[in-house]
Amino acid sequence: MHQDSVIGIDIGLPTDLVEIEKWKWAEYEKYFSKLNDIDIDKENVDRWLKTWSSLNEIIGELGTELYIGTTVDTTDNETRDKYYEFLEEISEPASTYNQNLKKKFLETGLSLKEFEVPLRAMKSEVELFEEENLSLITKDKKLAKEYDEIIGNQTVMWEGKEVTLTQLQPVLLETDREKREKVFRLVTNRRLEDREAINEVWIKMLEVREKIAKNAGYGNYRDWRWEYLQRFDYSPEDCLEFHEAIRETVVPACASLLESRKKKMNIDSLMPWDISVDPLGRGALKPFSTIKELEDGCQNIFNKVDEKLGEYFNQMREKKLLDLENRKGKAPGAYCAEYGYRRLPFIFHNAVGTHNDVQTLLHEGGHAFHCYESAHLPYTYQREVGMEFAEVASMSMELLGAPYFEEKNGGFYNEKNAKRAISEHLEKLILFWPYMAVVDAFQHWTYMNIEDAKEPTKCDKKWSELWHRYNPIVEWDEFQDVVATGWHNKLHLYHVPFYYVEYGIAQLGAIQIWEQAIENQEEAVQKYRNALSLGGNKPLPQLFSATGGKFAFDKEILGHAVDLVLRKIEELK
């Protein structure tokens, strides 16, 4: 429990979350009502906001707990039903009450120190709110869970065992080319079996999202979502320019890297199963065999990056705030969630023994550190950070942790393999931007051409067009259905629409922090931590500036980042 919870206005708010879990809406409502009955003035505004924050943090924590429960086991129908009940019976009416409280607060004309950006966000939410959209937003979340259930139950038989598709990823790193091809075909064919089921979920989603936008008076869902995501500091047009900058600046660099890979492998055609394997024929990096080894290695890395960050991660281990193993019935992907009331993070992942797992845990660790560093901020609104900067926290940690991959630092590898791991990661940074552009451009097309997007065949066509525009060299002729349905595999499209360009923007911020760390690691990390401690109290340009970087994604800054990464790859050879 955080200390500020007892410093607000006394409305009798309980602190026992176990007791609160059993509550129905009527028991929450009386506390909202008490807050609504209080006259806000200069003397009590601070305490009123703290109490309001605590109430929402309690509700948020319970929602987080249930959501996590639905992801750690997608077959747990009881938890899923409780989560749905929470969304409908608690979250929706709480949103309505919160809307009234926001209006009440805004009408006072009062503000507080370091509250300008949260106030901007609050005003936006008041303007955007439509009560009839609450049930639709819940429906959208339910459809996302349907998508999870489809993906979570995708298994195949491999070498006599039923395995998840995620568990087969390490095979794509093996040197046996025929084996890689076999796995690629097995995985992609299994995914195609669910083509129609995912299409059905998609169409339902688009209809729900279109209705949400119309209810709020918006001509299209993109514009509604832009306001919902509070993208005050850049526009859709900026994103389209970013896509073009990537096409002009990054795609040629990708082509060069992939041509080099093809030559090293001595093959005529670079096939989809040739992308992840080591081009020199070395076996896949195997950094760990058990989840404990993964945790121990990353613990040592965090300790080296910064003693305090190491302490944070150790606390997460002690408090069992990690679920890292892959298993059947577990939702796909990885994430870091926050228990808002206790102000503690939780990391979810599907580790299978690859270096990517190391990178993922470093990444999600960065999100967790953001939670810890901003926990001192008293009001919930101050800790809500734009994802463009939230991802700087995570992507920076991937780069800041890399110098400590060697076993002598408590990491995972000898000197040679540590360099290899860093080089492979840097290549992936370059290769990521075009993929990000495909995902983001697809979303812009989807919601600006909603009727076309309701026809999955047209989605397939658009995704294919974008894919071939941004992804050179690799031979896909035999796998046009695999290319066309690539949008089925990107969970962000289903869970968090328009949330993906943030990674591309944040990667530029992370590379700028990394460039500083190359010169002075201690100073760069201190700036990084200071920036995280600001939470969402500053606009994006100022948050980036606090790290010593610049909020921008034009050709100039993109080109500088690409040149730096390519130069470091050469140095590691």
Secondary structure, 3 states (H helix, E strand, C coil): CCHHHHCCCCCCCCCCHHHHCCCCHHHHHHHHHHHHHCCCCCCCHHHHHHHHHHHHHHHHHHHHHHHHHHHHCCCCHHHHHHHHHHHHHHHHHHHHHHHHHHHHHHHHCCCCCCCHHHHHHHHHHHHHCCHHHHHHHHHHHHHHHHHHHHHHCCEEEECCEEEECHHHHHHHHCCCHHHHHHHHHHHHHHHHHCHHHHHHHHHHHHHHHHHHHHHCCCCCHHHHHHHHCCCCCCCHHHHHHHHHHHHHHHHHHHHHHHHHHHHHHCCCCCCHHHCCCCCCCCCCCCCCCCHHHHHHHHHHHHHHHCHHHHHHHHHHHHCCCEEEECCCCCCCCCEEEEECCCCEEEEEEEECCCHHHHHHHHHHHHHHHHHHHCCCCCCHHHHCCCHHHHHHHHHHHHHHHHHHCEHHHCCCECHHHHHHHHHHHHHHHHHHHHHHHHHHHHHHHHHHCHHHHCCHHHHHHHHHHHHHHHCCCCCCHHHHHHHHCHHHHCCHHHHCCCCCHHHHHHHHHHHHHHHHHHHCHHHHHHHHHHHHHCCCCCCHHHHHHHCCCCCCCCHHHHHHHHHHHHHHHHHCC
